[in-house]
């Protein structure tokens, strides 16, 4: 079984925490046959730090980080991308999903 793909992108300060974009991306990836960890589908946490701790643990079980638009303006997504790069987790922009195999 393949390792899941982790979705990364901006949430804080965006209407509905950007859940519609996360959910749409997860649907596309699942339609292509991938297992997906979608932060928008997780239980509510008391703080931003708690979300990050939970999500980074999940990211450690992934081989690929798929990055949504606006990620470079997001503190959390930038942390996730830096950690992914440091640990050799592949980083793929969501816009390139249909052009290459991601996991």
Secondary structure, DSSP 8 states (H G I E B T S, - for coil): ----EEEE---TTSGGGGHHHHHHHHHHHHHTT--EE-GGGS---SSHHHHHHHHHHHHTT-SEEEE-TTGGG-HHHHHHHHHHHHHT-EEEEGGGGGGS---
